[in-house]
Amino acid sequence: MTLLPGERVIDRLDSYGLIVTTHRVREGTDRDFTSIMLEQVSSISVERVQKTWLLISGLALIVGVTIAAEYHKVELGAAAQIGAPGLVLVVCYFLTSYKIVQIASAAARISIRLPRRKKKADEVVRLMDALEFAKSERMSILAENRWERAG
């Protein structure tokens, strides 16, 4: 990435190809990337993506088979065979849940899937803090330049 005049790198996450500079946030490679100028960043959000149907289906199977086994409508072996897929569905719910960080402007969006590992997730949060600080600084500088030109 070639830096603009007066631009410097503030923070980066090479594993995501994400770079925050004093002028912009950029994600991707040198050939395929999204770049958003800091003054154009309109929002940063964290969204939890989960498949709730897995949890509901799994719990329904487990509760249903438990009630049926309690009233001796189903033998214990059959109850275990029916309840096991329910347990698998509940485990799949927890294994497939994840969070996405989105940095958006009016025209573009950068999405980053947060890893399960807390250390990596903390790196992304640290980078988002750096982005917000950089945008604040950039907007202050742009406002000062406007006042100087107007005066």
Order of alpha helices (4+ residues) and beta strands (2+ residues): beta-beta-beta-beta-beta-alpha-alpha-beta-beta-alpha
